[in-house]
C-alpha cells in the first residue's frame, strides 16, 4: 500500500518536471496565442524543438493516466465512488490531451508548405493553422473540467477520511474549486482569466506539496 502511495507522489512530481522541461527548454505552450503566422514561422525554423516539446507534453499526459490509476489503487478503499470518479475523469483528461497533441503535430507539415507558398496559399494555410490553434485551446479548456473534477474527488477523500494532513487536502479542494470556476468563467468570457490563473497557481502549489508528502511523508511518518 505505502509503495503505491510513494509511486503516486513520484508521479505527481514527475508531471511537474516534464511540464517545466517542455515549456522551459522546448517552448511548449500549454495555451497557445492565436497568432498562426508567427507560430508557423517558429515551427518551421525549429521543427525538432517543436516536436520534442509536444512529445514531452504527451509523455506528461501518459504519466497523468498512470497517476490516476496509482491513486485509485492506493485510496479507492476509502470511497469507491469517488475513486472511480477521479480515475475516470483524469484518465479521460489524459487521453483527450494526448489525442489533441498528436493532431497538433500536423503544424510541422503545414509550416513546411507555408514557407514555400504563394500569397493565396499562405492565407489558406494560415487559416488552417488558426483553426488548429483554436481547437487545441478549446480542447484544453474542456479537459481541464475533467481535471478539476478529478482533483476535487481525491481531495475530498483526503479530507473526509483524514488520509493526509488536513491542510493539504483543503488546499486541493479550494484550488480545484477556484480552478474549475475560473475555467468556466473563461469559457463564457475569454477576456476573464484572472480567476483561472489564480487557480492554476494554487493547483501547482497543491500538487507540489501533495507529491512531496506522498513520496516522502509516508517514509518519514509510516
C-alpha positions as CSV (number, residue, x, y, z in Angstrom):
1,X,0.0,0.0,0.0
2,X,2.7,2.5,1.0
3,X,4.7,1.7,-2.1
4,X,1.7,2.7,-4.3
5,X,1.3,5.9,-2.3
6,X,5.0,6.7,-2.8
7,X,4.7,5.9,-6.5
8,X,1.7,8.4,-6.7
9,X,3.9,11.1,-5.1
10,X,6.7,10.4,-7.5
11,X,4.3,10.7,-10.5
12,X,2.9,14.0,-9.2
13,X,6.4,15.4,-9.1
14,X,7.3,13.8,-12.5
15,X,4.4,15.6,-14.1
16,X,5.7,18.9,-12.8
17,X,9.2,18.2,-14.1
18,X,8.1,17.1,-17.5
19,X,5.9,20.2,-17.9
20,X,8.7,22.5,-16.8
21,X,11.1,20.9,-19.3
22,X,8.6,21.1,-22.1
23,X,7.6,24.7,-21.5
24,X,11.0,26.0,-20.4
25,X,13.6,24.3,-22.7
26,X,11.4,23.5,-25.7
27,X,8.9,26.3,-25.7
28,X,5.8,24.2,-25.4
29,X,2.7,26.3,-25.0
30,X,0.0,24.9,-22.6
31,X,-2.4,27.6,-24.0
32,X,-1.5,28.9,-27.5
33,X,-1.6,32.5,-28.7
34,X,-3.9,32.8,-31.7
35,X,-1.2,34.1,-34.0
36,X,-0.9,31.5,-36.7
37,X,1.7,33.2,-38.9
38,X,4.2,33.7,-36.1
39,X,3.5,30.1,-34.9
40,X,4.1,28.6,-38.4
41,X,7.3,30.5,-38.7
42,X,8.6,29.4,-35.3
43,X,7.7,25.7,-36.1
44,X,9.4,25.9,-39.5
45,X,12.5,27.5,-38.0
46,X,12.9,24.7,-35.5
47,X,10.6,21.7,-36.1
48,X,12.7,19.4,-33.9
49,X,12.2,21.7,-30.9
50,X,8.5,21.9,-31.6
51,X,8.2,18.1,-31.9
52,X,10.2,17.4,-28.8
53,X,8.0,19.9,-26.8
54,X,4.8,18.2,-28.0
55,X,6.2,14.7,-27.3
56,X,7.2,15.7,-23.8
57,X,3.7,17.1,-23.3
58,X,2.2,13.8,-24.5
59,X,4.5,12.0,-22.0
60,X,3.2,14.2,-19.2
61,X,-0.4,13.1,-20.0
62,X,0.7,9.4,-20.1
63,X,2.0,9.9,-16.6
64,X,-1.3,11.6,-15.6
65,X,-3.1,8.4,-16.6
66,X,-0.7,6.3,-14.6
67,X,-1.2,8.7,-11.7
68,X,-5.0,8.3,-11.9
69,X,-4.5,4.5,-11.7
70,X,-2.0,4.6,-8.9
71,X,-4.1,6.9,-6.8
72,X,-7.1,4.6,-7.3
73,X,-5.2,1.6,-6.2
74,X,-3.8,3.5,-3.2
75,X,-7.1,5.1,-1.9
76,X,-10.2,3.5,-3.5
77,X,-11.0,1.6,-0.4
78,X,-11.9,4.8,1.4
79,X,-14.6,5.6,-1.1
80,X,-15.1,3.6,-4.2
81,X,-17.4,6.1,-5.9
82,X,-15.0,9.0,-5.6
83,X,-12.2,6.7,-6.6
84,X,-14.0,5.8,-9.8
85,X,-14.8,9.5,-10.5
86,X,-11.2,10.6,-10.2
87,X,-9.8,7.6,-12.1
88,X,-12.2,8.0,-15.0
89,X,-12.1,11.8,-15.2
90,X,-8.3,12.2,-15.0
91,X,-7.7,9.2,-17.4
92,X,-10.1,10.8,-19.9
93,X,-8.3,14.1,-19.4
94,X,-5.0,12.5,-20.3
95,X,-6.4,10.6,-23.3
96,X,-8.1,13.7,-24.7
97,X,-4.9,15.7,-24.4
98,X,-2.7,13.0,-26.0
99,X,-5.1,12.9,-29.0
100,X,-5.1,16.7,-29.1
101,X,-1.3,17.0,-29.1
102,X,-1.0,14.2,-31.7
103,X,-3.1,16.3,-34.1
104,X,-1.2,19.4,-33.2
105,X,2.0,17.9,-34.6
106,X,0.3,18.5,-38.0
107,X,1.6,22.0,-37.8
108,X,5.0,20.8,-38.9
109,X,3.7,19.8,-42.3
110,X,1.7,23.0,-42.6
111,X,4.7,25.1,-41.7
112,X,6.7,23.5,-44.5
113,X,4.0,24.2,-47.0
114,X,3.6,27.8,-45.7
115,X,7.3,28.6,-46.1
116,X,7.1,28.0,-49.9
117,X,3.6,29.0,-50.6
118,X,2.1,31.8,-52.8
119,X,0.1,34.6,-51.2
120,X,-3.2,32.8,-51.8
121,X,-1.9,29.5,-50.4
122,X,-0.4,31.4,-47.5
123,X,-3.8,32.8,-46.4
124,X,-5.4,29.3,-46.6
125,X,-2.6,27.7,-44.6
126,X,-2.7,30.5,-42.0
127,X,-6.4,29.9,-41.6
128,X,-5.9,26.2,-41.3
129,X,-3.2,26.8,-38.6
130,X,-5.5,29.2,-36.8
131,X,-8.2,26.6,-36.7
132,X,-5.8,24.1,-35.2
133,X,-4.7,26.6,-32.5
134,X,-8.3,27.3,-31.6
135,X,-9.1,23.6,-31.5
136,X,-6.1,23.0,-29.2
137,X,-7.2,25.7,-26.8
138,X,-10.8,24.7,-26.7
139,X,-9.9,21.0,-26.2
140,X,-7.6,22.0,-23.4
141,X,-10.2,24.0,-21.6
142,X,-12.7,21.1,-21.8
143,X,-10.0,18.7,-20.5
144,X,-9.5,21.0,-17.5
145,X,-13.1,20.5,-16.5
146,X,-12.2,16.8,-16.1
147,X,-9.0,17.8,-14.3
148,X,-11.0,19.8,-11.7
149,X,-13.5,17.0,-11.1
150,X,-10.7,14.5,-10.5
151,X,-8.7,16.9,-8.2
152,X,-11.8,17.6,-6.2
153,X,-12.7,13.9,-5.9
154,X,-9.4,12.8,-4.4
155,X,-9.0,15.9,-2.3
156,X,-12.4,15.2,-0.7
157,X,-11.3,11.7,0.1
158,X,-8.1,13.1,1.7
159,X,-10.1,15.5,3.9
160,X,-13.1,13.3,4.9
161,X,-11.1,10.2,5.7
162,X,-8.1,12.1,7.2
163,X,-5.7,10.3,4.8
164,X,-3.1,13.1,4.7
165,X,-2.6,16.3,6.7
166,X,-6.0,18.2,6.5
167,X,-4.4,21.4,5.3
168,X,-3.1,19.8,2.1
169,X,-6.5,18.2,1.4
170,X,-8.3,21.5,1.9
171,X,-5.8,23.3,-0.3
172,X,-6.7,20.8,-3.0
173,X,-10.5,21.4,-2.6
174,X,-10.1,25.2,-2.6
175,X,-7.7,25.1,-5.6
176,X,-9.9,22.6,-7.5
177,X,-13.0,24.8,-7.0
178,X,-11.2,28.1,-7.9
179,X,-9.6,26.5,-11.0
180,X,-12.9,24.9,-12.1
181,X,-14.8,28.2,-11.7
182,X,-12.1,30.1,-13.4
183,X,-12.2,27.7,-16.3
184,X,-16.0,28.0,-16.5
185,X,-15.8,31.8,-16.5
186,X,-13.2,31.8,-19.2
187,X,-15.3,29.6,-21.4
188,X,-18.1,32.1,-21.2
189,X,-15.9,35.2,-21.4
190,X,-12.5,34.7,-22.8
191,X,-11.1,38.0,-21.5
192,X,-11.6,36.8,-17.9
193,X,-8.6,34.6,-17.0
194,X,-7.7,36.1,-13.6
195,X,-9.5,33.5,-11.5
196,X,-8.3,30.7,-13.8
197,X,-4.7,31.8,-13.5
198,X,-5.0,32.1,-9.7
199,X,-6.5,28.6,-9.6
200,X,-3.6,27.3,-11.7
201,X,-1.1,28.7,-9.3
202,X,-2.9,27.1,-6.3
203,X,-3.1,23.8,-8.2
204,X,0.7,23.9,-8.8
205,X,1.4,24.6,-5.1
206,X,-1.1,21.9,-4.1
207,X,0.4,19.2,-6.4
208,X,3.9,20.1,-5.5
209,X,3.2,19.8,-1.7
210,X,1.0,16.7,-2.2
211,X,3.5,14.9,-4.4
212,X,6.3,15.6,-1.8
213,X,4.1,14.4,1.0
214,X,3.0,11.2,-0.7
215,X,6.6,10.4,-1.8
216,X,8.4,11.4,1.4
217,X,5.8,11.8,4.1
218,X,4.9,8.2,4.4
219,X,8.6,7.3,4.5
220,X,9.2,9.7,7.4
221,X,5.9,9.1,9.1
222,X,5.0,5.4,8.2
